[in-house]
Amino acid sequence: MDQTKGIPGGPGGEVRKQLDDGRVLLSAVRSSLADLLADVRGGNAGALKELATKQSELERALARVFDAEQKYNEWLARETGELVCGDIDFDAARREIGRRLSRLRECGPAS
């Protein structure tokens, strides 16, 4: 199931493009890392230097995907009115505090 449909700009939107680009980059880096690890196992010590470079590329690719995912979650929260995991609904908290204070006031003055 494609969860990126309906993203700003439609299926070809900027967030979808970022997600797709990040996935392609992750796949390419993963493939390159597998090749380099095979070279290292085969005795090619020179591949170790390239391994560090590929690790940096992988970290950047992951950061791009996480950034795109965060943008998607923020957009989804705005569109659906639902909170993203970890967000606090301050309006609901204020209402609940107000309701509880009102109930305490109804109980009478403190002695």
C-alpha positions as CSV (number, residue, x, y, z in Angstrom):
1,M,0.0,0.0,0.0
2,D,1.4,3.4,-1.0
3,Q,1.2,5.6,2.1
4,T,2.5,8.7,0.2
5,K,-0.6,9.3,-1.9
6,G,-2.3,12.5,-1.1
7,I,0.9,14.1,0.1
8,P,1.2,17.9,-0.8
9,G,1.4,18.2,-4.5
10,G,-0.3,14.9,-5.1
11,P,1.5,11.7,-5.7
12,G,4.3,13.6,-7.5
13,G,4.7,16.0,-4.6
14,E,7.9,17.2,-3.1
15,V,7.7,15.0,0.0
16,R,7.0,12.0,-2.1
17,K,10.0,12.8,-4.3
18,Q,12.2,13.2,-1.2
19,L,11.0,9.8,0.1
20,D,11.6,8.1,-3.2
21,D,15.0,9.7,-3.7
22,G,16.0,8.7,-0.2
23,R,14.9,5.1,-0.8
24,V,16.9,4.9,-4.0
25,L,19.9,6.4,-2.3
26,L,19.6,3.9,0.6
27,S,19.3,1.0,-1.8
28,A,22.4,2.1,-3.8
29,V,24.5,2.7,-0.8
30,R,23.4,-0.6,0.7
31,S,24.4,-2.4,-2.5
32,S,27.8,-0.6,-2.6
33,L,28.4,-1.5,1.0
34,A,27.7,-5.2,0.2
35,D,30.1,-5.1,-2.7
36,L,32.8,-3.5,-0.5
37,L,32.4,-6.0,2.3
38,A,32.7,-8.8,-0.2
39,D,36.0,-7.2,-1.5
40,V,37.3,-6.9,2.1
41,R,36.4,-10.5,2.8
42,G,38.2,-11.4,-0.4
43,G,41.4,-9.8,0.9
44,N,41.2,-6.4,-0.8
45,A,42.4,-4.1,2.1
46,G,42.0,-1.0,0.0
47,A,38.3,-1.4,0.1
48,L,38.4,-0.5,3.8
49,K,39.0,3.1,3.0
50,E,36.0,3.2,0.6
51,L,33.9,1.5,3.3
52,A,34.2,4.6,5.6
53,T,33.1,6.9,2.7
54,K,30.1,4.7,2.0
55,Q,29.2,4.7,5.7
56,S,29.1,8.5,5.6
57,E,26.9,8.3,2.5
58,L,24.6,5.9,4.2
59,E,24.3,8.2,7.2
60,R,23.4,11.1,4.9
61,A,20.8,9.0,3.1
62,L,19.2,8.0,6.3
63,A,19.1,11.6,7.5
64,R,17.3,12.6,4.3
65,V,14.7,9.8,4.6
66,F,14.1,10.6,8.3
67,D,13.7,14.3,7.4
68,A,11.2,13.5,4.6
69,E,9.3,11.1,7.0
70,Q,9.1,13.9,9.6
71,K,7.7,16.3,7.0
72,Y,5.1,13.7,5.9
73,N,4.1,13.1,9.5
74,E,3.7,16.8,10.1
75,W,1.6,17.2,7.0
76,L,-0.5,14.2,7.9
77,A,-1.1,15.6,11.4
78,R,-2.3,18.9,9.9
79,E,-4.5,17.3,7.3
80,T,-6.2,14.8,9.7
81,G,-6.1,16.9,12.9
82,E,-4.4,14.0,14.6
83,L,-1.2,14.3,16.6
84,V,2.0,12.7,15.6
85,C,3.4,10.3,18.2
86,G,5.0,12.2,21.0
87,D,3.1,15.5,20.5
88,I,1.2,17.1,23.3
89,D,-2.3,18.5,22.7
90,F,-2.0,21.6,24.8
91,D,-5.6,22.7,24.1
92,A,-7.0,19.4,25.4
93,A,-4.7,19.7,28.5
94,R,-6.0,23.3,29.1
95,R,-9.6,22.2,28.8
96,E,-9.0,19.3,31.3
97,I,-7.3,21.6,33.8
98,G,-10.1,24.1,33.5
99,R,-12.7,21.4,34.0
100,R,-11.0,20.1,37.1
101,L,-10.5,23.6,38.6
102,S,-14.2,24.2,38.0
103,R,-15.1,21.0,39.8
104,L,-12.9,22.0,42.7
105,R,-14.5,25.5,42.9
106,E,-17.9,23.9,43.1
107,C,-16.8,21.9,46.2
108,G,-16.6,25.2,48.1
109,P,-13.8,27.2,49.7
110,A,-10.9,25.5,51.3
111,S,-10.7,25.7,55.1
